[in-house]
Amino acid sequence: MNDEVLAEGLSLLDWVLALGVLVAGIGVGQVLSRLIQRRAGTEGMESRLARGLGRAAVWLTTLAGLLYALAILGVRLGPLLGAIGIGGIALALAAQSILANTIASLIIQARRPFRRGDQIATNEHEGRVEDINLRAVVLVNHDGERVLVPCSAVLDAAIVNHTARGRRRTTLEVGVAYDTDLALAQRVLTEAVAGAAGVLAHPAPEVHVSGFGESSIDFALRYWHAPDMATLWRVRSAVAMAAKAALDAHGVTIPFPQRDLWLRSVPPRPRGREAEPGEP
């Protein structure tokens, strides 16, 4: 039986050995995949990234086993690898966008500039991160709409992570009349902002004169709060109402836009005389 020759001059032992190598390659890949996912769990790696690396390990070891098995069976790998290489180049050129987004997704999940649930701004879009797949970063914006931003675009653009540090600062402009006691207004506004619901005590809120407007002297109210967008709007409203109530209680006026008009009296022109250049 050892001398028996099967198809194309291959012995039964050759076929069994080739099959064994292929199965071993698949088995090694499965073991590596489990080890990667177990290590990922201990180091806090994203589960999607761990699964992707595990699948890549299975594919690579399976491919290596297949190539070695074909070599055992006497298959010439040179022409085969050449054909695979040409086909791979053609496929890569046809799927550049897919490959770019896939690689960018893996890099984003490895570097982790943000996580699911974070509030971020990137590529002129802002919202909560719902998912990071192999093609796009999925955001839910503040109007409840789902926005898919390509991973390659996210990787190449600036990323603002509003929730990474656990707090966020907002500035609200408030104007007072020009005849206001500015020291009094500053003290009143500082106390009002500090007492508004949702404003963090540390860092403490700040109130400073920011400029001279057409109708008012403007104060910048700067305060810290929780980073999510719902809290931003809720605290902003609370600060505005507290500032208005405090200024009213101390007789400080928030002026509305106004303009002064100066009317010039023009004497009547005698009859029969033509108007001079520039004369009404």
C-alpha positions in Angstrom: 0.0 0.0 0.0 2.9 2.3 0.7 4.0 1.9 -3.0 0.5 2.5 -4.3 0.4 5.6 -6.4 -2.9 7.7 -6.6 -3.9 10.5 -8.8 -1.1 12.4 -10.5 1.6 10.2 -8.9 0.8 11.2 -5.3 0.7 8.6 -2.6 -2.0 8.2 0.0 0.6 9.4 2.6 1.1 12.7 0.7 -2.7 13.4 0.7 -3.0 12.6 4.4 0.1 14.7 5.3 -1.3 17.7 3.2 -4.7 17.4 4.9 -3.0 17.2 8.3 -1.0 20.4 7.6 -4.2 22.2 6.5 -6.1 21.2 9.6 -3.2 22.1 11.8 -3.0 25.5 10.2 -6.7 26.1 10.9 -6.3 24.8 14.5 -3.4 27.0 15.2 -5.4 30.0 14.0 -8.3 29.1 16.3 -6.0 28.9 19.2 -4.3 32.3 18.4 -7.8 33.8 18.0 -8.8 32.7 21.5 -5.6 33.9 23.0 -5.9 37.4 21.3 -9.5 37.8 22.5 -8.6 36.6 26.1 -5.6 39.1 26.2 -7.9 41.8 24.8 -10.3 41.3 27.7 -7.6 41.8 30.3 -6.2 44.9 28.6 -9.5 46.6 27.8 -9.2 46.4 24.1 -12.3 47.0 22.0 -14.1 43.7 21.4 -14.7 44.4 17.7 -11.0 45.0 17.2 -10.1 41.8 19.1 -12.5 39.8 17.0 -11.0 41.3 13.8 -7.5 40.5 14.9 -8.6 37.0 15.8 -10.1 36.4 12.4 -7.0 37.8 10.7 -4.9 35.3 12.7 -7.2 32.4 11.5 -7.0 33.6 7.9 -3.2 33.9 7.9 -2.5 30.5 9.5 -5.1 28.8 7.3 -3.4 30.4 4.2 0.0 29.3 5.4 -1.3 25.8 6.0 -3.0 25.7 2.5 0.2 26.9 0.8 2.3 24.3 2.6 -0.2 21.6 1.8 -0.1 22.5 -1.9 3.7 22.3 -1.8 3.5 18.8 -0.3 1.1 17.8 -3.2 3.6 19.1 -5.7 1.7 22.1 -6.8 4.0 24.8 -8.3 3.4 27.9 -6.2 5.2 30.4 -8.4 2.6 30.8 -11.1 -0.2 30.5 -8.5 1.3 33.2 -6.3 1.9 35.4 -9.4 -1.8 35.0 -10.4 -2.9 35.8 -6.8 -0.7 38.8 -6.8 -2.0 40.2 -10.0 -5.6 39.6 -8.9 -4.9 41.2 -5.5 -3.5 44.3 -7.1 -6.6 44.6 -9.3 -8.9 44.1 -6.4 -7.0 46.6 -4.3 -7.3 49.2 -7.0 -11.0 48.6 -7.3 -11.5 48.7 -3.5 -9.2 51.5 -2.3 -12.0 53.2 -0.4 -13.0 50.0 1.4 -9.4 49.1 2.3 -8.7 52.7 3.5 -11.7 52.7 5.8 -11.0 49.2 7.1 -7.4 50.1 8.0 -8.5 53.4 9.5 -11.1 51.6 11.6 -8.6 49.3 13.0 -6.2 52.2 13.8 -9.0 54.1 15.5 -10.0 51.1 17.6 -6.4 50.5 18.6 -5.6 54.1 19.5 -9.1 54.7 21.0 -9.3 58.5 20.7 -13.0 58.0 21.7 -15.3 55.2 22.8 -18.9 54.3 22.3 -21.1 56.8 24.2 -18.6 59.7 23.9 -19.7 63.1 22.6 -17.3 64.1 19.8 -17.0 66.6 17.0 -15.3 65.7 13.7 -15.6 66.6 10.0 -18.2 69.3 10.9 -20.4 66.8 12.6 -21.1 66.5 16.3 -22.9 63.9 18.3 -22.7 60.8 20.5 -20.7 57.8 19.2 -23.1 54.9 18.6 -20.8 52.5 16.8 -17.4 52.1 15.1 -17.6 49.6 12.3 -15.2 48.7 9.5 -16.5 51.4 7.3 -17.7 54.3 9.3 -18.0 56.0 12.7 -21.7 56.2 13.5 -22.8 59.3 15.3 -26.2 60.3 16.7 -26.4 64.0 16.4 -28.3 66.4 18.7 -31.4 66.2 16.5 -31.5 62.4 16.9 -30.3 61.7 13.4 -27.7 59.0 12.6 -24.6 60.3 10.8 -22.1 57.9 9.2 -18.6 59.5 8.9 -16.1 57.4 7.0 -13.3 56.1 9.2 -10.6 57.4 6.9 -12.1 60.9 7.1 -12.2 60.7 10.9 -8.6 59.5 11.1 -7.4 62.4 8.8 -9.4 65.1 10.6 -9.3 66.8 14.0 -11.3 65.0 16.7 -12.8 66.9 19.6 -13.7 64.6 22.4 -16.0 66.6 24.7 -16.5 63.8 27.3 -12.9 62.6 27.7 -12.2 64.8 30.7 -15.6 64.5 32.3 -16.4 68.2 32.1 -16.8 71.0 29.6 -16.8 74.8 29.7 -19.4 77.1 28.2 -19.4 80.9 27.7 -22.5 83.0 27.8 -22.5 86.7 26.8 -24.6 89.2 28.9 -24.8 92.9 28.2 -25.5 95.7 30.7 -26.3 99.4 30.2 -23.3 101.8 29.9 -24.2 103.6 33.1 -24.0 100.4 35.2 -21.7 100.0 38.2 -19.5 97.3 36.6 -18.0 96.0 39.9 -21.6 95.5 41.2 -22.7 93.8 38.0 -19.6 91.5 38.0 -20.3 90.5 41.6 -24.0 89.9 41.0 -23.4 87.8 37.9 -20.7 85.7 39.6 -23.0 84.8 42.4 -25.8 84.1 40.0 -23.7 81.8 37.9 -22.3 79.9 40.9 -25.8 79.2 42.2 -27.3 78.0 38.9 -28.3 74.3 38.8 -25.7 72.1 37.0 -22.7 74.6 37.3 -19.7 72.9 38.8 -18.0 74.4 41.8 -14.5 73.4 40.7 -13.2 75.0 38.6 -15.1 78.1 39.8 -17.1 80.1 37.3 -15.6 83.4 36.0 -17.2 86.6 35.0 -15.2 89.2 33.0 -15.9 92.3 30.9 -15.4 91.1 27.3 -16.0 94.3 25.3 -18.0 97.4 24.5 -20.9 96.8 22.3 -23.1 99.3 20.3 -25.7 99.4 23.1 -24.1 97.6 26.1 -21.0 96.7 28.0 -20.7 93.0 27.6 -19.7 90.4 30.2 -18.5 86.9 29.4 -19.9 84.3 31.9 -17.6 81.2 31.8 -18.6 78.1 33.8 -18.0 74.4 33.8 -20.6 71.6 33.6 -21.0 67.9 32.7 -19.9 67.3 29.1 -23.0 65.9 27.4 -25.0 68.2 25.1 -28.3 67.8 27.0 -26.6 69.1 30.1 -25.0 72.0 28.2 -28.3 73.4 27.0 -30.0 72.7 30.4 -27.3 74.5 32.4 -27.0 77.3 29.8 -30.7 78.0 30.3 -30.4 77.9 34.1 -27.4 80.3 34.0 -29.3 82.8 31.7 -32.4 82.8 33.9 -30.3 83.2 37.1 -28.4 86.1 35.6 -31.5 87.9 34.4 -33.2 87.5 37.8 -30.1 88.6 39.7 -29.6 91.7 37.6 -33.3 92.7 37.8 -33.2 92.3 41.6 -30.3 94.8 41.8 -31.7 97.2 39.3 -29.2 96.5 36.6 -30.6 97.0 33.1 -30.0 94.7 30.2 -30.4 97.2 27.3 -32.1 96.4 24.0 -30.4 97.4 20.7 -30.8 101.2 20.1 -29.6 103.9 17.8 -29.5 107.7 18.1 -30.8 109.6 15.1 -29.7 113.2 14.5 -32.0 115.2 12.2 -30.6 118.2 10.4 -32.9 121.1 9.5 -32.5 122.2 5.8 -33.8 125.8 4.9 -36.2 125.9 1.9 -34.7 126.7 -1.5 -35.9 129.9 -3.2 -38.2 129.4 -6.1 -36.5 129.4 -9.5 -33.0 128.6 -8.2 -31.5 125.3 -9.2 -29.9 123.0 -6.5 -26.1 123.2 -6.2 -24.1 119.9 -6.4 -24.6 118.0 -3.1 -27.5 120.2 -2.0 -30.8 118.4 -1.2 
